[in-house]
């Protein structure tokens, strides 16, 4: 897949921007190498909102507005996945039952609770970040969140023979490109906090991947979305912690 087409496919899938790529769902896995770059753009927009509003409204409100920008720009795609995974995690039953619950369009108490807690933690972290570090934290955390989805798609088999999880088959070239780009970006921005963020992102991805394999038999579109948000949150917390030291 060409660079322009790959970037366009990733941009169309991960954001609400009005781009119309050619190709079927199978092209998504080949475009996975561009996921961190698209994440960085989302983080850049959120960071811009934080910087623009913090002087007048304070860091707490700026952090909340940055979170709103991230959710709106991505069409709440990942939040839906986190809610469905929480509902699947909260029910008792075998893999088939969990997958059926996750496919239900309604959101249960576990799903609502998970999204609310995620939002509170992330908004609080963004409200605590120092002004000079806000843009760096948001760009890197958003990029690492999408990198987590790439790793999840690489190491978790599809739980169903159809659907987004099955279509998102990440090859070694795409995975290598995504990994090299986030590692380079993390280390260039700041060596110490960058390494810590990479470790945190890797551990969060390992946790979601292990759960998906054990509870569901592998990845789905929902587990991909949940991985993005949990890796994003974990790395943001680490980066804010380093920024405040």
DAKA-V676691 format. One record per residue. N is the residue number from 0. OMEGA is omega in whole degrees, 0 to 359 (* if undefined). BURIAL is I if it has 16 or more other C-alpha atoms within 10 Angstrom, else O. Layout:
N_OMEGA_BURIAL / N_OMEGA_BURIAL
This chain:
0_179_O / 1_184_O / 2_183_O / 3_180_O / 4_179_I / 5_179_I / 6_180_I / 7_178_I / 8_179_I / 9_181_I / 10_181_I / 11_182_I / 12_189_I / 13_181_I / 14_177_I / 15_180_O / 16_187_O / 17_174_O / 18_184_O / 19_181_O / 20_173_I / 21_176_O / 22_181_O / 23_183_O / 24_180_O / 25_179_O / 26_184_I / 27_179_I / 28_179_I / 29_180_I / 30_186_I / 31_179_I / 32_181_I / 33_182_I / 34_179_I / 35_180_I / 36_177_I / 37_176_I / 38_178_I / 39_177_I / 40_177_I / 41_178_I / 42_178_I / 43_178_I / 44_179_I / 45_178_I / 46_176_I / 47_177_I / 48_179_I / 49_183_I / 50_183_I / 51_186_O / 52_184_I / 53_181_I / 54_184_O / 55_189_O / 56_182_O / 57_186_O / 58_181_I / 59_179_I / 60_179_I / 61_178_I / 62_179_I / 63_179_I / 64_176_I / 65_177_I / 66_178_I / 67_179_I / 68_180_I / 69_181_I / 70_182_I / 71_183_O / 72_179_I / 73_178_I / 74_181_I / 75_182_I / 76_185_I / 77_178_I / 78_177_I / 79_178_I / 80_179_I / 81_180_I / 82_180_I / 83_179_I / 84_178_I / 85_176_I / 86_177_I / 87_179_I / 88_186_I / 89_182_O / 90_175_O / 91_180_O / 92_182_O / 93_183_O / 94_182_I / 95_180_O / 96_179_O / 97_180_I / 98_178_I / 99_178_O / 100_181_I / 101_179_I / 102_179_O / 103_184_O / 104_179_O / 105_180_O / 106_181_I / 107_183_I / 108_180_O / 109_181_I / 110_179_I / 111_181_I / 112_181_O / 113_182_I / 114_179_I / 115_180_O / 116_177_O / 117_181_I / 118_179_I / 119_180_O / 120_182_I / 121_179_I / 122_178_I / 123_178_I / 124_181_I / 125_176_I / 126_181_I / 127_184_I / 128_176_I / 129_185_O / 130_185_O / 131_183_O / 132_188_I / 133_183_I / 134_180_I / 135_181_I / 136_183_I / 137_180_I / 138_184_I / 139_180_I / 140_179_I / 141_178_I / 142_180_I / 143_177_I / 144_179_I / 145_174_I / 146_177_I / 147_178_I / 148_178_I / 149_178_I / 150_178_I / 151_178_I / 152_180_I / 153_190_I / 154_176_I / 155_177_I / 156_178_I / 157_179_I / 158_179_I / 159_178_I / 160_180_O / 161_178_O / 162_184_O / 163_180_I / 164_179_I / 165_182_I / 166_184_I / 167_179_I / 168_186_I / 169_178_I / 170_182_I / 171_180_O / 172_180_O / 173_180_I / 174_179_I / 175_179_O / 176_179_O / 177_182_I / 178_181_I / 179_181_O / 180_181_I / 181_177_I / 182_179_I / 183_180_O / 184_181_I / 185_183_I / 186_179_O / 187_182_O / 188_177_O / 189_187_O / 190_187_O / 191_181_O / 192_178_I / 193_177_I / 194_180_O / 195_179_I / 196_177_I / 197_179_I / 198_180_O / 199_178_I / 200_178_I / 201_180_I / 202_178_O / 203_177_I / 204_178_I / 205_181_I / 206_181_O / 207_180_I / 208_178_I / 209_179_I / 210_181_I / 211_180_I / 212_184_I / 213_187_O / 214_187_I / 215_185_I / 216_179_I / 217_186_I / 218_168_I / 219_174_I / 220_179_I / 221_180_I / 222_175_I / 223_179_I / 224_179_I / 225_179_I / 226_178_I / 227_186_I / 228_182_I / 229_175_I / 230_178_I / 231_180_I / 232_182_I / 233_182_I / 234_178_I / 235_178_I / 236_179_I / 237_183_I / 238_177_I / 239_177_I / 240_178_O / 241_183_I / 242_184_I / 243_179_O / 244_*_O
